Amino acid sequence: MWRTSLIRLGASAMIVAGILRGIASIVPASTPHIMPLYLLIDMFLLFGSIGLYAFQRDEIGLTGTLGFILQVAGTLILIARDVTILASPAYPVANQQ
């Protein structure tokens, strides 16, 4: 029961991440509050990945598990970068070209 719920929540998180990413692609990069949107996208992708792993856990074996761990580590790096950028008020000035 919990595994089915986790899979469904993960799929919903991936759908929400895709919708938010579509919205982020049309919002100008100079928008002051764009970074919280990227943080939300990355967090939904992380939750979606966990749901996908729960769905494929029995079939993917060791190689798939290592790939999942690398993917989660990469997503956590993106989330840490987003949080760091949100904490730094100088980033939007440095990003302007």
Sequence and secondary structure as in RCSB ss.txt:
>XXXX:A:sequence
MWRTSLIRLGASAMIVAGILRGIASIVPASTPHIMPLYLLIDMFLLFGSIGLYAFQRDEIGLTGTLGFILQVAGT
LILIARDVTILASPAYPVANQQ
>XXXX:A:secstr
 HHHHHHHHHHHHHHHHHHHHHHHHHS TT TTHHHHHHHHHHHHHHHHHHHHHHHHHHHHHHHHHHHHHHHHHH
HHHHHHHHHHHH TTHHHHH  
